[in-house]
Amino acid sequence: MILLVQNDAEYEVDLRAMIGAFFLGEKVRTAKPDEVAQYDKEMFSQIDIMITALFDEKNTSIRMEEKGRVLYSAYVYGDYTDRKRYRNKLKLAIYRLLSEYTGRSLPWGSLTGMRPTKIASAALAKGKSASEIVDYYNYTYDASEEKAKLATDVAIKEREIIETVNPITDYCLYVGIPFCPTRCLYCSFAAYPINEYESKVDEYIDTLKQELQYISFLNRNRNLVAIYIGGGTPTSLSAKQLDELMTCINESFDLSSLREYTVEAGRPDSIKKDKLEVLKKRGCTRISINPQTMNADTLRTIGRAHSPAEVKWAMKEARKQGFDNINMDLIAGLPGETISDMEYTLSEIRKLDPESLTVHSLALKRTAVLNQRYGEFKNEINKDMDQMLSLAAERAKNAGMEPYYLYRQKNIAGNLENVGYAKKGHECIYNVLIMEEKLDTFAAGAGGITRLLSIEDGEIVRIDRVENVKNVDEFITRIDEMLERLSVGVDSRSLL
């Protein structure tokens, strides 16, 4: 157990994030100094590492102890109440302390947070050059040149896409299908086994159609630029159900300004010829077929019900149906996998020649089965996944793809990242816009989160979230409440 001792919890989230980056899955307990003074011998015996941060308005002292022996200490000078100026200095100090203790350097250094590209985007807006931005990442966060350049390249690509939309007149639509064939080991999404909820699916779609029609009404004078049907696994629905849902979308919304229509086909075992025919017929322009790995043993370990052969069949059948924009998802660091396994998967994917590739770093999500059974898989997870990510970047480049999309999740070993690569002209517009929050996104379905921008004098001044309930049964019975929430959210924001 790691004990984090603080006399002020102002920076607890930042300190926890940095500790978690070095010690994936380790329990972190917090306490105040006076509470530690009351610990007995038995309690101290449970503590492997103790990190103490004592704040005052002149400086902060940081100390790391192992079994009562002080190993490292540092001071961070400045007024800790000035969060804007102080936060990065503190994080860099704790990062260097942990790096010294573990003998490891993290590729992103002390930089935490979901959107590492945000810094590069802001710097580009101020007219900074790419080399200046890379230097800033290096100096401020101890980030590697590779990661600093990645963030900068992605920010440049994102800006190209963002500049083509208007936040006042344009919007995106997300449609959530919270059903899956089975639950994967690493998944934390609110997804329900389709075989157990089969009797509820038609009622869910009927309710979803009500919400879609209302969203269309709220945006009757605006331009829908991107649709994303995700989940869950949308293709766990039958062909008839998919057709009913997509027909509703086509009839409810003005699609004359639509630039992209994505459906997460996701699980190869859920893809059938008749479903692909429906997707094509109803206007889907982009699908995602997600193997995660091409190693059969790993697929069984993580609870995927498909085989590598089914991935190849699904790609071949999708091409037959005329799909010319296909994404594939992979996960680096799956239990039991090594760099050789990743190399094999990338070689197999290269033969299938998708238009885009999204490479995720394995995250230990709080509600995932993997987290609950972490002790069982702890020694099988390759905690240094950066070599896998670098290999994926190299292979993506060789396939004519460039990085265009980058984000992170909590509890990724090594504080690593998820990256989307695409051939020119095949970047997912929705992915960029939802991540950078530069456009309204209306989300329909259980667990959907609508994001509404408030704009004044052409500047985004606030982003409001309107959340639907996650439970399928509650979504069905409380749909009027969901529509009311949406109405209030739209009425309370400004578009000036």
Salt bridges, closest charged atoms under 4 A:
GLU10 OE2 - ARG83 NH1 3.28
GLU12 OE2 - ARG16 NE 3.19
ASP14 OD2 - ARG83 NH2 2.96
ASP14 OD1 - ARG87 NH2 2.78
GLU26 OE2 - LYS378 NZ 3.08
ASP48 OD1 - LYS67 NZ 3.61
GLU65 OE2 - ARG63 NE 2.96
GLU66 OE1 - ARG69 NH2 3.88
ASP82 OD2 - ARG85 NE 3.46
ASP142 OD2 - ARG96 NE 3.01
ASP153 OD2 - LYS149 NZ 2.96
GLU160 OE1 - LYS157 NZ 3.81
ASP243 OD1 - ARG282 NE 2.63
GLU244 OE2 - LYS209 NZ 2.91
ASP269 OD1 - ARG267 NE 3.67
ASP269 OD1 - HIS306 ND1 4.00
ASP297 OD1 - ARG300 NH2 2.25
ASP329 OD2 - HIS360 NE2 3.41
GLU343 OE2 - ARG395 NH2 3.12
GLU348 OE1 - LYS312 NZ 3.02
GLU348 OE2 - LYS351 NZ 2.82
ASP353 OD1 - ARG350 NH1 3.41
ASP353 OD1 - LYS423 NZ 2.76
GLU355 OE1 - ARG319 NH1 3.09
GLU376 OE2 - ARG373 NH2 2.67
ASP386 OD1 - LYS147 NZ 2.80
GLU402 OE1 - LYS157 NZ 3.51
GLU417 OE2 - LYS147 NZ 2.57
GLU427 OE2 - LYS157 NZ 3.76
GLU436 OE1 - ARG115 NH2 2.96
GLU437 OE1 - ARG115 NH1 3.95
GLU437 OE2 - ARG451 NE 3.56
ASP440 OD2 - ARG222 NH1 3.02
ASP440 OD2 - ARG493 NH1 2.76
ASP464 OD2 - ARG462 NH2 3.01
GLU467 OE2 - ARG465 NH2 3.67
ASP473 OD1 - LYS200 NZ 2.97
GLU474 OE1 - ARG478 NH1 2.63
GLU481 OE2 - ARG478 NH2 2.82
GLU481 OE2 - ARG485 NH2 2.85
